[in-house]
Amino acid sequence: MIRQEIMSGKKTVRDEDFELVQAINSGRTELFQQLVEKYQQKLYNFGMRMCGEPRDAEDLVQETFLNVFRYLKGFRYETRFKNWMYRVATTTCLKAKRKPKHAPERELSLEEFMPGEGDVPPDQAPGWAKKPLDQLLNQEVAKHIRKAIIELPKNYRMVVVLRDQEGFSTEETAQILDISVANTKVRLHRARLFLREKLKGYFDHDA
């Protein structure tokens, strides 16, 4: 459960990590391992969705935790710790120099996937996004999903992974990426349309 309080004119979010982060920042740095154990698998899954390669995902996890530890004193408790941590992870990912194995040599143009006039971007994630990829019965389909996501330009990939696969709300995704909600919705809509075209024939009814 998340509680919000007003302290010194600022909103303080008390989530499930609040007391642990406070204790670490008070000097009990040995407790940081608890955060690592809690989130390392989630960050690794995020890294695999973004990078597509185990080595790159492992690097992302390591760099993210190093940066979280380095900058934890600057965490202001005005948002959920998990959201702040994913912002660190996305910044780390955007700075990564290695390209995913299936990434195109140049960024794809998604202009053709712009919402048309009067076309309202859907807020509901496609059906396939709600299933962990390793639980899909058809591994061939799982491979096509992974490849289609990796082929998205990184900025679009980041939005669709955070929103549709990591389960953050549109508002949280915008906050993590430090972009507007409107921009988030446009990127999300373009990315979903791109994936729908790529996966046509596999998810005709719910992609």
Backbone as a printed PyTorch tensor [residue, N CA C, xyz], in Angstrom:
tensor([[[  0.8460,  -1.1980,   0.0000],
         [  0.0000,   0.0000,   0.0000],
         [  0.8780,   1.2430,   0.0000]],

        [[  0.4810,   2.2540,  -0.7610],
         [  1.2520,   3.4810,  -0.8670],
         [  0.5070,   4.6090,  -0.1730]],

        [[  1.1960,   5.2940,   0.7410],
         [  0.6080,   6.4490,   1.4100],
         [  1.3850,   7.6910,   0.9970]],

        [[  0.6650,   8.8030,   0.8730],
         [  1.3020,  10.0650,   0.5410],
         [  1.0900,  11.0470,   1.6790]],

        [[  2.1640,  11.7390,   2.0350],
         [  2.0930,  12.7250,   3.1020],
         [  2.6790,  14.0320,   2.5970]],

        [[  2.3120,  15.1000,   3.2430],
         [  2.8860,  16.4100,   2.9350],
         [  3.8510,  16.7740,   4.0440]],

        [[  5.1280,  16.8480,   3.7030],
         [  6.1540,  17.1970,   4.6780],
         [  6.9460,  18.3760,   4.1460]],

        [[  6.9550,  19.4710,   4.9140],
         [  7.6820,  20.6850,   4.5320],
         [  7.2750,  21.1720,   3.1480]],

        [[  5.9870,  21.0470,   2.8570],
         [  5.4750,  21.5430,   1.5960],
         [  5.7060,  20.6180,   0.4220]],

        [[  6.3100,  19.4310,   0.6500],
         [  6.5750,  18.4980,  -0.4330],
         [  5.8530,  17.1850,  -0.1850]],

        [[  5.4190,  16.5560,  -1.2630],
         [  4.7450,  15.2690,  -1.1620],
         [  5.7630,  14.1810,  -0.8750]],

        [[  5.4840,  13.3510,   0.1200],
         [  6.3400,  12.2150,   0.4290],
         [  5.5450,  10.9410,   0.1930]],

        [[  6.0960,  10.0500,  -0.6220],
         [  5.4350,   8.7980,  -0.9360],
         [  6.0080,   7.7020,  -0.0510]],

        [[  5.1450,   7.1010,   0.7680],
         [  5.5650,   5.9940,   1.6280],
         [  5.1050,   4.6820,   0.9850]],

        [[  5.9980,   4.0420,   0.2550],
         [  5.6630,   2.7660,  -0.3600],
         [  6.3470,   1.6460,   0.4110]],

        [[  6.3400,   0.4380,  -0.1560],
         [  6.8750,  -0.7170,   0.5570],
         [  8.3900,  -0.6430,   0.7470]],

        [[  9.0720,   0.2420,   0.0120],
         [ 10.5250,   0.3740,   0.1270],
         [ 10.9560,   1.5760,   0.9660]],

        [[  9.9920,   2.3520,   1.4500],
         [ 10.3090,   3.6170,   2.1140],
         [ 11.2510,   3.4250,   3.2950]],

        [[ 10.8900,   2.5460,   4.2170],
         [ 11.6880,   2.3790,   5.4360],
         [ 13.0520,   1.7730,   5.1310]],

        [[ 13.1010,   0.8590,   4.1650],
         [ 14.3740,   0.2450,   3.8020],
         [ 15.3220,   1.2810,   3.2100]],

        [[ 14.8250,   2.1120,   2.3060],
         [ 15.6650,   3.1440,   1.6860],
         [ 16.1140,   4.1510,   2.7410]],

        [[ 15.2200,   4.5120,   3.6510],
         [ 15.5920,   5.4290,   4.7200],
         [ 16.7030,   4.8490,   5.5820]],

        [[ 16.5940,   3.5650,   5.8990],
         [ 17.6060,   2.9130,   6.7300],
         [ 18.9650,   2.8980,   6.0280]],

        [[ 18.9520,   2.6090,   4.7260],
         [ 20.2030,   2.6100,   3.9690],
         [ 20.8150,   3.9980,   3.9710]],

        [[ 19.9870,   5.0050,   3.7440],
         [ 20.4890,   6.3780,   3.7180],
         [ 20.9000,   6.8840,   5.0900]],

        [[ 20.4760,   6.1900,   6.1310],
         [ 20.8740,   6.5550,   7.4980],
         [ 22.1890,   5.8960,   7.8980]],

        [[ 22.7550,   5.0920,   6.9980],
         [ 24.0520,   4.4960,   7.2770],
         [ 24.0950,   2.9820,   7.2570]],

        [[ 22.9330,   2.3410,   7.1790],
         [ 22.9080,   0.8740,   7.1900],
         [ 23.0290,   0.3510,   5.7510]],

        [[ 24.1910,   0.5980,   5.1780],
         [ 24.3930,   0.2760,   3.7670],
         [ 24.3500,  -1.2270,   3.4800]],

        [[ 24.5510,  -2.0480,   4.5250],
         [ 24.4920,  -3.4980,   4.3070],
         [ 23.1070,  -3.9500,   3.8570]],

        [[ 22.0840,  -3.1090,   4.1240],
         [ 20.7140,  -3.4550,   3.7370],
         [ 20.4740,  -3.2810,   2.2440]],

        [[ 21.4200,  -2.6500,   1.5580],
         [ 21.2510,  -2.4470,   0.1160],
         [ 21.0900,  -3.7770,  -0.5990]],

        [[ 21.6970,  -4.8280,  -0.0510],
         [ 21.5870,  -6.1470,  -0.6680],
         [ 20.1380,  -6.6000,  -0.7610]],

        [[ 19.2990,  -6.1450,   0.1690],
         [ 17.8800,  -6.5070,   0.1150],
         [ 17.2080,  -5.9160,  -1.1200]],

        [[ 17.5840,  -4.6940,  -1.4810],
         [ 17.0470,  -4.0860,  -2.6940],
         [ 17.5310,  -4.8430,  -3.9250]],

        [[ 18.7920,  -5.2530,  -3.8970],
         [ 19.3430,  -6.0170,  -5.0220],
         [ 18.5700,  -7.3170,  -5.1980]],

        [[ 18.3730,  -8.0440,  -4.0990],
         [ 17.6730,  -9.3230,  -4.1750],
         [ 16.2340,  -9.1600,  -4.6290]],

        [[ 15.6060,  -8.0610,  -4.2420],
         [ 14.2120,  -7.8400,  -4.5890],
         [ 14.0340,  -7.4880,  -6.0680]],

        [[ 14.9560,  -6.7050,  -6.6140],
         [ 14.7270,  -6.1400,  -7.9420],
         [ 15.6520,  -6.6540,  -9.0330]],

        [[ 16.6580,  -7.4640,  -8.7230],
         [ 17.6080,  -7.8370,  -9.7630],
         [ 16.9670,  -8.6440, -10.8960]],

        [[ 16.0280,  -9.5370, -10.5750],
         [ 15.3870, -10.3140, -11.6300],
         [ 14.4910,  -9.4390, -12.4930]],

        [[ 13.7770,  -8.4950, -11.8590],
         [ 12.9170,  -7.5760, -12.6090],
         [ 13.7570,  -6.7230, -13.5680]],

        [[ 14.9000,  -6.2400, -13.0750],
         [ 15.7570,  -5.4220, -13.9250],
         [ 16.3930,  -6.2530, -15.0380]],

        [[ 16.7050,  -7.5050, -14.7390],
         [ 17.2690,  -8.3730, -15.7720],
         [ 16.2320,  -8.6130, -16.8740]],

        [[ 14.9870,  -8.8690, -16.4850],
         [ 13.9260,  -9.0570, -17.4820],
         [ 13.7590,  -7.7990, -18.3330]],

        [[ 13.8120,  -6.6410, -17.6720],
         [ 13.7270,  -5.3690, -18.3910],
         [ 14.8880,  -5.2460, -19.3690]],

        [[ 16.0820,  -5.6110, -18.9190],
         [ 17.2600,  -5.5470, -19.7780],
         [ 17.1540,  -6.4670, -20.9730]],

        [[ 16.6060,  -7.6590, -20.7800],
         [ 16.4310,  -8.5860, -21.8990],
         [ 15.4320,  -8.0380, -22.9080]],

        [[ 14.3710,  -7.4070, -22.4160],
         [ 13.3720,  -6.8400, -23.3220],
         [ 13.9330,  -5.6630, -24.1050]],

        [[ 14.8300,  -4.9160, -23.4770],
         [ 15.3980,  -3.7490, -24.1280],
         [ 16.5820,  -4.1010, -25.0220]],

        [[ 17.4110,  -5.0540, -24.5830],
         [ 18.6650,  -5.3350, -25.2730],
         [ 18.6430,  -6.6280, -26.0810]],

        [[ 17.9130,  -7.6180, -25.5920],
         [ 17.8080,  -8.8780, -26.3090],
         [ 18.9650,  -9.8250, -26.0950]],

        [[ 19.9860,  -9.4110, -25.3510],
         [ 21.1680, -10.2440, -25.1380],
         [ 21.4520, -10.3620, -23.6420]],

        [[ 21.6860, -11.6010, -23.1470],
         [ 21.9510, -11.7890, -21.7080],
         [ 23.1100, -10.9340, -21.1910]],

        [[ 24.1950, -10.8500, -21.9620],
         [ 25.3490, -10.0730, -21.4980],
         [ 24.9900,  -8.6080, -21.3000]],

        [[ 24.2510,  -8.0460, -22.2660],
         [ 23.8540,  -6.6440, -22.1540],
         [ 22.8700,  -6.4430, -21.0010]],

        [[ 21.9750,  -7.4080, -20.8070],
         [ 21.0200,  -7.3130, -19.6960],
         [ 21.7420,  -7.3580, -18.3620]],

        [[ 22.7380,  -8.2260, -18.2550],
         [ 23.5290,  -8.3110, -17.0150],
         [ 24.2900,  -7.0140, -16.7630]],

        [[ 24.8410,  -6.4360, -17.8220],
         [ 25.5410,  -5.1510, -17.6910],
         [ 24.5830,  -4.0610, -17.2150]],

        [[ 23.3520,  -4.0860, -17.7670],
         [ 22.3590,  -3.0930, -17.3700],
         [ 22.0360,  -3.2180, -15.8800]],

        [[ 21.8480,  -4.4380, -15.4120],
         [ 21.5490,  -4.6560, -13.9900],
         [ 22.6870,  -4.1360, -13.1250]],

        [[ 23.9150,  -4.4910, -13.4780],
         [ 25.0630,  -4.0770, -12.6840],
         [ 25.2090,  -2.5660, -12.6490]],

        [[ 25.1340,  -1.9410, -13.8210],
         [ 25.2890,  -0.4890, -13.8900],
         [ 24.1520,   0.2270, -13.1680]],

        [[ 22.9460,  -0.3120, -13.2850],
         [ 21.8060,   0.3150, -12.6080],
         [ 21.9870,   0.2950, -11.1020]],

        [[ 22.3540,  -0.8470, -10.5360],
         [ 22.5360,  -0.9170,  -9.0910],
         [ 23.7110,  -0.0650,  -8.6110]],

        [[ 24.7660,  -0.0010,  -9.4040],
         [ 25.8870,   0.8760,  -9.0410],
         [ 25.4270,   2.3250,  -8.9760]],

        [[ 24.6340,   2.7370,  -9.9710],
         [ 24.1420,   4.1120,  -9.9980],
         [ 23.1090,   4.3720,  -8.9080]],

        [[ 22.2540,   3.3820,  -8.6330],
         [ 21.2830,   3.5350,  -7.5510],
         [ 22.0130,   3.7380,  -6.2270]],

        [[ 23.0220,   2.9220,  -5.9860],
         [ 23.7890,   3.0550,  -4.7370],
         [ 24.4970,   4.4030,  -4.6780]],

        [[ 25.0320,   4.8360,  -5.8120],
         [ 25.7920,   6.0910,  -5.8680],
         [ 24.8930,   7.2970,  -5.6030]],

        [[ 23.6510,   7.2390,  -6.1270],
         [ 22.7880,   8.4250,  -6.0640],
         [ 21.6180,   8.2800,  -5.0840]],

        [[ 21.6160,   7.2190,  -4.2810],
         [ 20.4660,   6.9790,  -3.4040],
         [ 20.2530,   8.1110,  -2.4090]],

        [[ 21.3400,   8.7600,  -1.9890],
         [ 21.2020,   9.8850,  -1.0550],
         [ 20.3780,  11.0160,  -1.6540]],

        [[ 20.3480,  11.0790,  -2.9810],
         [ 19.5880,  12.1320,  -3.6500],
         [ 18.1310,  11.7880,  -3.8630]],

        [[ 17.7280,  10.5710,  -3.5010],
         [ 16.3210,  10.1820,  -3.6330],
         [ 15.4910,  10.9850,  -2.6480]],

        [[ 14.4540,  11.6700,  -3.1410],
         [ 13.7160,  12.6330,  -2.3140],
         [ 12.3850,  12.1060,  -1.7920]],

        [[ 12.0920,  10.8330,  -2.0170],
         [ 10.8800,  10.2130,  -1.4790],
         [  9.6010,  10.8520,  -2.0100]],

        [[  9.6800,  11.5250,  -3.1700],
         [  8.5060,  12.1680,  -3.7570],
         [  7.8280,  11.2730,  -4.7910]],

        [[  8.3880,  10.1040,  -5.0170],
         [  7.8240,   9.1200,  -5.9260],
         [  8.1360,   7.7430,  -5.3720]],

        [[  7.5480,   6.7150,  -5.9400],
         [  7.8730,   5.3540,  -5.5160],
         [  9.3380,   5.0660,  -5.8310]],

        [[ 10.0170,   4.3640,  -4.9190],
         [ 11.4120,   4.0230,  -5.1600],
         [ 11.5620,   3.2310,  -6.4570]],

        [[ 10.6410,   2.2970,  -6.7160],
         [ 10.7220,   1.4780,  -7.9260],
         [ 10.7110,   2.3540,  -9.1800]],

        [[  9.8650,   3.3800,  -9.1950],
         [  9.8020,   4.2680, -10.3460],
         [ 11.1250,   5.0040, -10.5340]],

        [[ 11.6930,   5.4750,  -9.4170],
         [ 12.9830,   6.1790,  -9.4740],
         [ 14.0750,   5.2350,  -9.9690]],

        [[ 14.0650,   4.0000,  -9.4830],
         [ 15.0660,   3.0220,  -9.8940],
         [ 14.9740,   2.7430, -11.3940]],

        [[ 13.7430,   2.6400, -11.9190],
         [ 13.5820,   2.4040, -13.3570],
         [ 14.0170,   3.6250, -14.1630]],

        [[ 13.9010,   4.7960, -13.5830],
         [ 14.4120,   5.9720, -14.2850],
         [ 15.9330,   5.8850, -14.4000]],

        [[ 16.5800,   5.4220, -13.3270],
         [ 18.0270,   5.1940, -13.3820],
         [ 18.3420,   4.1410, -14.4380]],

        [[ 17.5420,   3.0670, -14.4750],
         [ 17.7730,   1.9870, -15.4370],
         [ 17.6020,   2.4620, -16.8730]],

        [[ 16.5760,   3.2650, -17.1320],
         [ 16.3530,   3.7400, -18.4990],
         [ 17.4520,   4.6990, -18.9310]],

        [[ 17.9330,   5.5240, -18.0140],
         [ 19.0480,   6.4180, -18.3370],
         [ 20.2880,   5.6040, -18.6680]],

        [[ 20.5320,   4.5630, -17.8770],
         [ 21.6580,   3.6680, -18.1350],
         [ 21.5200,   3.0080, -19.4890]],

        [[ 20.3100,   2.5760, -19.8120],
         [ 20.0500,   1.9080, -21.0890],
         [ 20.2590,   2.8550, -22.2600]],

        [[ 19.7910,   4.0740, -22.1350],
         [ 19.9210,   5.0440, -23.2250],
         [ 21.3730,   5.4160, -23.4870]],

        [[ 22.2160,   5.3050, -22.4620],
         [ 23.6240,   5.6460, -22.6220],
         [ 24.4580,   4.4710, -23.1240]],

        [[ 23.8590,   3.2760, -23.1550],
         [ 24.5960,   2.0920, -23.5940],
         [ 25.0150,   2.2460, -25.0480]],

        [[ 26.2460,   1.8590, -25.3480],
         [ 26.7800,   2.0440, -26.6960],
         [ 26.5200,   0.8450, -27.5970]],

        [[ 26.4590,  -0.3570, -27.0130],
         [ 26.2560,  -1.5400, -27.8360],
         [ 24.8390,  -1.6080, -28.3710]],

        [[ 24.7040,  -2.0360, -29.6260],
         [ 23.3870,  -2.1790, -30.2330],
         [ 22.8550,  -3.5810, -29.9810]],

        [[ 21.5370,  -3.7110, -29.8060],
         [ 20.9650,  -5.0570, -29.7410],
         [ 21.2520,  -5.8210, -31.0250]],

        [[ 21.3050,  -7.1350, -30.9100],
         [ 21.6600,  -8.0070, -32.0400],
         [ 20.7850,  -7.7430, -33.2580]],

        [[ 19.4840,  -7.5420, -33.0270],
         [ 18.5600,  -7.4080, -34.1550],
         [ 18.2200,  -5.9490, -34.4680]],

        [[ 18.9170,  -5.0160, -33.8310],
         [ 18.5870,  -3.6050, -34.0480],
         [ 18.9370,  -3.1910, -35.4730]],

        [[ 18.1050,  -2.3620, -36.0920],
         [ 18.4140,  -1.9020, -37.4510],
         [ 19.6140,  -0.9680, -37.4470]],

        [[ 20.3060,  -0.8680, -38.5790],
         [ 21.4740,   0.0020, -38.6750],
         [ 21.0930,   1.4700, -38.4830]],

        [[ 19.9200,   1.8240, -38.9110],
         [ 19.4380,   3.1920, -38.7060],
         [ 18.0690,   3.1140, -38.0480]],

        [[ 17.6990,   4.1730, -37.3680],
         [ 16.4050,   4.1650, -36.6930],
         [ 15.2730,   4.1530, -37.7060]],

        [[ 14.2890,   3.3150, -37.4450],
         [ 13.1380,   3.2280, -38.3400],
         [ 12.3050,   4.4950, -38.2460]],

        [[ 11.7140,   4.8790, -39.3500],
         [ 10.7840,   5.9910, -39.3360],
         [  9.3980,   5.4600, -39.0060]],

        [[  8.7980,   6.0150, -37.9490],
         [  7.4690,   5.5660, -37.5600],
         [  6.4070,   6.5780, -37.9510]],

        [[  6.7550,   7.4960, -38.8530],
         [  5.7920,   8.5200, -39.2400],
         [  4.5350,   7.9150, -39.8420]],

        [[  4.6970,   6.7940, -40.5570],
         [  3.5310,   6.1710, -41.1770],
         [  2.5920,   5.5760, -40.1380]],

        [[  3.0660,   5.4530, -38.9240],
         [  2.2260,   4.9110, -37.8630],
         [  1.6480,   6.0100, -36.9760]],

        [[  1.7560,   7.2590, -37.4220],
         [  1.1650,   8.3650, -36.6630],
         [ -0.3370,   8.1750, -36.5520]],

        [[ -0.9200,   8.4730, -35.3810],
         [ -2.3790,   8.4170, -35.2650],
         [ -3.0200,   9.3710, -36.2640]],

        [[ -4.0540,   8.9040, -36.9330],
         [ -4.7630,   9.7620, -37.8610],
         [ -5.6120,  10.7750, -37.1220]],

        [[ -6.1180,  11.7450, -37.8450],
         [ -6.9510,  12.7750, -37.2290],
         [ -8.1920,  12.1310, -36.6090]],

        [[ -8.4090,  12.4040, -35.3420],
         [ -9.5550,  11.8390, -34.6470],
         [ -9.3190,  10.4300, -34.1490]],

        [[ -8.1230,   9.8760, -34.4050],
         [ -7.7960,   8.5230, -33.9560],
         [ -7.2850,   8.5960, -32.5240]],

        [[ -8.0320,   8.0490, -31.5880],
         [ -7.6620,   8.1220, -30.1820],
         [ -6.7620,   6.9450, -29.8380]],

        [[ -5.5450,   7.2050, -29.3470],
         [ -4.6540,   6.1030, -28.9830],
         [ -5.2750,   5.2350, -27.8890]],

        [[ -5.3060,   3.9150, -28.0810],
         [ -5.8800,   3.0380, -27.0680],
         [ -5.0170,   3.0180, -25.8150]],

        [[ -5.6440,   2.9440, -24.6510],
         [ -4.8850,   2.9310, -23.3970],
         [ -4.6990,   1.5190, -22.8730]],

        [[ -5.3040,   0.5420, -23.5220],
         [ -5.2220,  -0.8400, -23.0540],
         [ -4.1100,  -1.5730, -23.7800]],

        [[ -3.2880,  -2.2790, -23.0210],
         [ -2.1770,  -3.0090, -23.6150],
         [ -2.6940,  -4.1520, -24.4780]],

        [[ -1.9720,  -4.4830, -25.5660],
         [ -2.3800,  -5.6290, -26.3870],
         [ -2.3090,  -6.9200, -25.5910]],

        [[ -3.0840,  -7.9130, -26.0150],
         [ -3.1960,  -9.1440, -25.2590],
         [ -1.8880,  -9.8580, -25.0150]],

        [[ -1.0110,  -9.8940, -26.0280],
         [  0.2420, -10.6250, -25.8680],
         [  1.1400, -10.0040, -24.8130]],

        [[  1.0180,  -8.6800, -24.6050],
         [  1.9090,  -7.9950, -23.6680],
         [  1.6430,  -8.4000, -22.2250]],

        [[  0.4580,  -8.9460, -21.9580],
         [  0.1000,  -9.3040, -20.5870],
         [  0.6650, -10.6570, -20.1830]],

        [[  1.2650, -11.3710, -21.1290],
         [  1.7830, -12.7000, -20.8330],
         [  3.3080, -12.6580, -20.7830]],

        [[  3.9410, -13.2250, -19.7350],
         [  5.3960, -13.3560, -19.7550],
         [  5.8070, -14.1520, -20.9870]],

        [[  6.8200, -13.6820, -21.6920],
         [  7.1750, -14.3130, -22.9550],
         [  7.5520, -15.7770, -22.7840]],

        [[  8.1590, -16.1070, -21.6320],
         [  8.5750, -17.4910, -21.4510],
         [  7.4110, -18.4150, -21.1390]],

        [[  6.2070, -17.8450, -20.9840],
         [  5.0360, -18.6660, -20.7130],
         [  4.1800, -18.8770, -21.9610]],

        [[  4.5620, -18.2580, -23.0640],
         [  3.8110, -18.4500, -24.3020],
         [  4.0040, -19.8820, -24.7910]],

        [[  2.9040, -20.5120, -25.1910],
         [  2.9810, -21.9060, -25.6080],
         [  3.7930, -22.0510, -26.8910]],

        [[  3.6760, -21.0960, -27.7760],
         [  4.3570, -21.1840, -29.0520],
         [  5.6590, -20.3820, -28.9850]],

        [[  6.7720, -21.0830, -28.8580],
         [  8.0530, -20.3970, -28.7250],
         [  8.4450, -19.6450, -29.9950]],

        [[  7.9280, -20.0920, -31.1250],
         [  8.1830, -19.3740, -32.3650],
         [  7.5530, -17.9920, -32.3210]],

        [[  6.3470, -17.9270, -31.7580],
         [  5.6800, -16.6330, -31.6100],
         [  6.4650, -15.7470, -30.6460]],

        [[  6.9370, -16.3340, -29.5380],
         [  7.7210, -15.5690, -28.5660],
         [  8.9560, -14.9670, -29.2230]],

        [[  9.5890, -15.7320, -30.1130],
         [ 10.7720, -15.2380, -30.8110],
         [ 10.4080, -14.0530, -31.6960]],

        [[  9.2650, -14.1280, -32.3870],
         [  8.8400, -13.0240, -33.2550],
         [  8.5230, -11.7710, -32.4270]],

        [[  7.9230, -11.9530, -31.2490],
         [  7.6160, -10.8070, -30.3880],
         [  8.9020, -10.1260, -29.9440]],

        [[  9.8500, -10.9100, -29.4750],
         [ 11.1200, -10.3420, -29.0170],
         [ 11.8080,  -9.5770, -30.1490]],

        [[ 11.8370, -10.1870, -31.3150],
         [ 12.5060,  -9.5480, -32.4520],
         [ 11.8000,  -8.2580, -32.8530]],

        [[ 10.4660,  -8.2720, -32.8610],
         [  9.7120,  -7.0710, -33.2400],
         [  9.9550,  -5.9320, -32.2590]],

        [[ 10.0170,  -6.2480, -30.9660],
         [ 10.2630,  -5.2130, -29.9620],
         [ 11.6700,  -4.6520, -30.1030]],

        [[ 12.6620,  -5.5370, -30.3090],
         [ 14.0430,  -5.0940, -30.4630],
         [ 14.2120,  -4.2030, -31.6870]],

        [[ 13.3960,  -4.4210, -32.7240],
         [ 13.5150,  -3.6320, -33.9500],
         [ 12.9400,  -2.2290, -33.8140]],

        [[ 12.2180,  -1.9770, -32.7420],
         [ 11.7350,  -0.6180, -32.5000],
         [ 12.9060,   0.2990, -32.1650]],

        [[ 12.8840,   1.5560, -32.6140],
         [ 13.8730,   2.5160, -32.1290],
         [ 13.8400,   2.5700, -30.6060]],

        [[ 14.9810,   2.8130, -29.9840],
         [ 15.0950,   2.6670, -28.5320],
         [ 14.0760,   3.5070, -27.7710]],

        [[ 13.8150,   4.7430, -28.2030],
         [ 12.8620,   5.6000, -27.4850],
         [ 11.4540,   5.0230, -27.4920]],

        [[ 11.0800,   4.3860, -28.6040],
         [  9.7570,   3.7680, -28.6970],
         [  9.7370,   2.4320, -27.9490]],

        [[ 10.8380,   1.6990, -28.0750],
         [ 10.9490,   0.4270, -27.3610],
         [ 10.8160,   0.6440, -25.8550]],

        [[ 11.4600,   1.7110, -25.3640],
         [ 11.4330,   2.0110, -23.9370],
         [ 10.0030,   2.2240, -23.4480]],

        [[  9.2160,   2.9640, -24.2170],
         [  7.8400,   3.2600, -23.8190],
         [  6.9860,   2.0050, -23.7940]],

        [[  7.0710,   1.2010, -24.8530],
         [  6.2040,   0.0270, -24.9270],
         [  6.6100,  -1.0300, -23.8960]],

        [[  7.8970,  -1.1390, -23.5940],
         [  8.3400,  -2.0960, -22.5770],
         [  7.8770,  -1.6540, -21.1920]],

        [[  8.0770,  -0.3810, -20.8620],
         [  7.6630,   0.1100, -19.5490],
         [  6.1550,   0.0330, -19.3720]],

        [[  5.4110,   0.4540, -20.3960],
         [  3.9620,   0.5470, -20.2740],
         [  3.2760,  -0.8110, -20.4040]],

        [[  3.6370,  -1.5670, -21.4270],
         [  2.8850,  -2.7840, -21.7390],
         [  3.4700,  -4.0390, -21.0980]],

        [[  4.7680,  -4.0370, -20.7920],
         [  5.3640,  -5.2510, -20.2520],
         [  5.7710,  -5.1220, -18.7920]],

        [[  6.2560,  -3.9600, -18.3920],
         [  6.6190,  -3.7670, -16.9850],
         [  5.4280,  -3.3470, -16.1280]],

        [[  4.3350,  -2.9070, -16.7660],
         [  3.1100,  -2.6300, -16.0350],
         [  2.9880,  -1.2470, -15.4310]],

        [[  3.8410,  -0.3070, -15.8310],
         [  3.7120,   1.0590, -15.3280],
         [  2.5460,   1.7480, -16.0370]],

        [[  1.9120,   2.6790, -15.3480],
         [  0.8420,   3.4550, -15.9710],
         [  1.4480,   4.4280, -16.9840]],

        [[  0.5860,   5.0220, -17.8170],
         [  1.0670,   6.0060, -18.7860],
         [  1.7370,   7.1730, -18.0760]],

        [[  1.1450,   7.6160, -16.9700],
         [  1.6960,   8.7360, -16.2090],
         [  3.0510,   8.3630, -15.6020]],

        [[  3.1590,   7.1430, -15.0540],
         [  4.4270,   6.7060, -14.4730],
         [  5.4990,   6.5680, -15.5460]],

        [[  5.1160,   6.0460, -16.7080],
         [  6.0650,   5.9100, -17.8140],
         [  6.5990,   7.2710, -18.2270]],

        [[  5.7120,   8.2510, -18.3240],
         [  6.1330,   9.6090, -18.6670],
         [  7.0990,  10.1620, -17.6200]],

        [[  6.7940,   9.9050, -16.3610],
         [  7.6520,  10.3880, -15.2760],
         [  9.0230,   9.7220, -15.3250]],

        [[  9.0480,   8.4110, -15.5390],
         [ 10.3150,   7.6800, -15.5890],
         [ 11.1910,   8.1960, -16.7340]],

        [[ 10.5790,   8.4630, -17.8900],
         [ 11.3300,   8.8890, -19.0670],
         [ 11.5130,  10.4000, -19.1410]],

        [[ 10.8720,  11.1230, -18.2110],
         [ 10.9640,  12.5830, -18.1640],
         [ 10.4700,  13.2090, -19.4680]],

        [[  9.3210,  12.7110, -19.9430],
         [  8.6580,  13.2940, -21.1020],
         [  7.1940,  13.5400, -20.7350]],

        [[  6.4770,  14.2500, -21.5930],
         [  5.0890,  14.5600, -21.2830],
         [  4.2050,  13.3260, -21.4580]],

        [[  3.0510,  13.3380, -20.8100],
         [  2.0840,  12.2520, -20.9700],
         [  1.6260,  12.1710, -22.4190]],

        [[  1.3970,  13.3320, -23.0510],
         [  0.9630,  13.3440, -24.4490],
         [  2.0080,  12.6960, -25.3570]],

        [[  3.2700,  13.0260, -25.1330],
         [  4.3530,  12.4460, -25.9180],
         [  4.4220,  10.9380, -25.6950]],

        [[  4.2220,  10.5260, -24.4580],
         [  4.2300,   9.0970, -24.1240],
         [  3.1350,   8.3670, -24.8890]],

        [[  1.9360,   8.9480, -24.9170],
         [  0.8090,   8.3110, -25.6110],
         [  1.0710,   8.1860, -27.1090]],

        [[  1.6570,   9.2220, -27.7080],
         [  1.9400,   9.1750, -29.1380],
         [  2.9750,   8.0960, -29.4410]],

        [[  4.0590,   8.0700, -28.6470],
         [  5.1000,   7.0530, -28.8700],
         [  4.5300,   5.6490, -28.6740]],

        [[  3.6990,   5.4990, -27.6500],
         [  3.1150,   4.1940, -27.3560],
         [  2.2170,   3.7350, -28.4990]],

        [[  1.4140,   4.6460, -29.0040],
         [  0.4960,   4.3060, -30.0870],
         [  1.2650,   3.9170, -31.3440]],

        [[  2.2850,   4.6850, -31.6950],
         [  3.0960,   4.3610, -32.8680],
         [  3.7560,   2.9940, -32.6970]],

        [[  4.3120,   2.7640, -31.5140],
         [  5.0050,   1.5010, -31.2670],
         [  4.0460,   0.3210, -31.3670]],

        [[  2.8420,   0.4630, -30.8090],
         [  1.8650,  -0.6290, -30.8690],
         [  1.4300,  -0.9070, -32.3060]],

        [[  1.2480,   0.1490, -33.0900],
         [  0.8550,  -0.0450, -34.4760],
         [  1.9660,  -0.7310, -35.2650]],

        [[  3.2040,  -0.3230, -34.9950],
         [  4.3520,  -0.9600, -35.6420],
         [  4.3960,  -2.4420, -35.2910]],

        [[  4.2250,  -2.7670, -33.9990],
         [  4.2580,  -4.1640, -33.5700],
         [  3.0850,  -4.9480, -34.1460]],

        [[  1.9370,  -4.2970, -34.2440],
         [  0.7650,  -4.9660, -34.8110],
         [  1.0500,  -5.3980, -36.2510]],

        [[  1.6920,  -4.5090, -37.0180],
         [  2.0240,  -4.8520, -38.3960],
         [  3.0540,  -5.9820, -38.4520]],

        [[  4.0540,  -5.8960, -37.5830],
         [  5.0960,  -6.9050, -37.5510],
         [  4.5490,  -8.2730, -37.1610]],

        [[  3.5350,  -8.2780, -36.2750],
         [  3.0160,  -9.5330, -35.7350],
         [  1.7200,  -9.9570, -36.4100]],

        [[  1.3820,  -9.2960, -37.4980],
         [  0.1590,  -9.6530, -38.2170],
         [  0.2120, -11.1350, -38.6170]],

        [[ -0.8430, -11.8320, -38.3410],
         [ -0.8810, -13.2490, -38.6430],
         [ -0.6620, -14.1090, -37.4140]],

        [[ -0.0320, -13.5000, -36.3820],
         [  0.1740, -14.2330, -35.1330],
         [ -0.8840, -13.8590, -34.1030]],

        [[ -1.2300, -12.5650, -34.0790],
         [ -2.2130, -12.0990, -33.1080],
         [ -3.2600, -11.2520, -33.8110]],

        [[ -3.9020, -11.7990, -34.8070],
         [ -4.8920, -11.0460, -35.5800],
         [ -6.0070, -10.5070, -34.7180]],

        [[ -6.3150, -11.2210, -33.6180],
         [ -7.4900, -10.8500, -32.8330],
         [ -7.1530,  -9.9660, -31.6420]],

        [[ -5.8960, -10.0490, -31.1130],
         [ -5.6420,  -9.2450, -29.9110],
         [ -4.3200,  -8.5070, -29.9460]],

        [[ -3.6180,  -8.4520, -31.0820],
         [ -2.3980,  -7.6720, -31.1420],
         [ -2.7030,  -6.2070, -31.2720]]])
